[in-house]
Amino acid sequence: MEDRFLQQMKKGALELLVLALICRQPAYGYELLNLLAKQSGGLFALKEGTLYPILYRLEDAGLIEAKWKQGEGRTAPKKVYTATGAGEAELKQRRVLWKEFQTTVDGILDQRGFEDEQ
């Protein structure tokens, strides 16, 4: 039960986190995977098959854009994702919604008597 609950929570937050990372600085897919895993202490250690559909949704919505860039030396070109102005604005709105959501959930969980029900 805990694993399913945790998966659902992660699923709900993942698009917000990916957008936030790209708004912070342009990045390519593998770099995003590493940042998510590192900054979350492994909680968001994802596979490419999880990340790329999120990137495509964000791109289709006009929140990010992708451009191929040649790396240094002999490295293969990388698709680098950059936030658009609409993406920056959307992140601000989603952060407000996230804070409201968090405050509401915390308020319900912290209500007196909740501990007695366990």
TATADA-V236518 format. One record per residue. N is the residue number from 0. RES is the residue in one letter. SS is DSSP state (alpha for helix, beta for strand, coil for the rest). Layout:
# TATADA-V236518
n	res	ss
N	RES	SS
N	RES	SS
This chain:
# TATADA-V236518
n	res	ss
0	M	coil
1	E	alpha
2	D	alpha
3	R	alpha
4	F	alpha
5	L	alpha
6	Q	alpha
7	Q	alpha
8	M	alpha
9	K	alpha
10	K	alpha
11	G	alpha
12	A	alpha
13	L	alpha
14	E	alpha
15	L	alpha
16	L	alpha
17	V	alpha
18	L	alpha
19	A	alpha
20	L	alpha
21	I	alpha
22	C	alpha
23	R	alpha
24	Q	coil
25	P	coil
26	A	beta
27	Y	beta
28	G	alpha
29	Y	alpha
30	E	alpha
31	L	alpha
32	L	alpha
33	N	alpha
34	L	alpha
35	L	alpha
36	A	alpha
37	K	alpha
38	Q	alpha
39	S	coil
40	G	coil
41	G	coil
42	L	coil
43	F	coil
44	A	coil
45	L	coil
46	K	coil
47	E	alpha
48	G	alpha
49	T	alpha
50	L	alpha
51	Y	alpha
52	P	alpha
53	I	alpha
54	L	alpha
55	Y	alpha
56	R	alpha
57	L	alpha
58	E	alpha
59	D	alpha
60	A	coil
61	G	coil
62	L	coil
63	I	beta
64	E	beta
65	A	beta
66	K	beta
67	W	beta
68	K	beta
69	Q	coil
70	G	coil
71	E	coil
72	G	coil
73	R	coil
74	T	coil
75	A	coil
76	P	coil
77	K	beta
78	K	beta
79	V	beta
80	Y	beta
81	T	beta
82	A	beta
83	T	coil
84	G	alpha
85	A	alpha
86	G	alpha
87	E	alpha
88	A	alpha
89	E	alpha
90	L	alpha
91	K	alpha
92	Q	alpha
93	R	alpha
94	R	alpha
95	V	alpha
96	L	alpha
97	W	alpha
98	K	alpha
99	E	alpha
100	F	alpha
101	Q	alpha
102	T	alpha
103	T	alpha
104	V	alpha
105	D	alpha
106	G	alpha
107	I	alpha
108	L	alpha
109	D	coil
110	Q	coil
111	R	coil
112	G	coil
113	F	coil
114	E	alpha
115	D	alpha
116	E	alpha
117	Q	coil
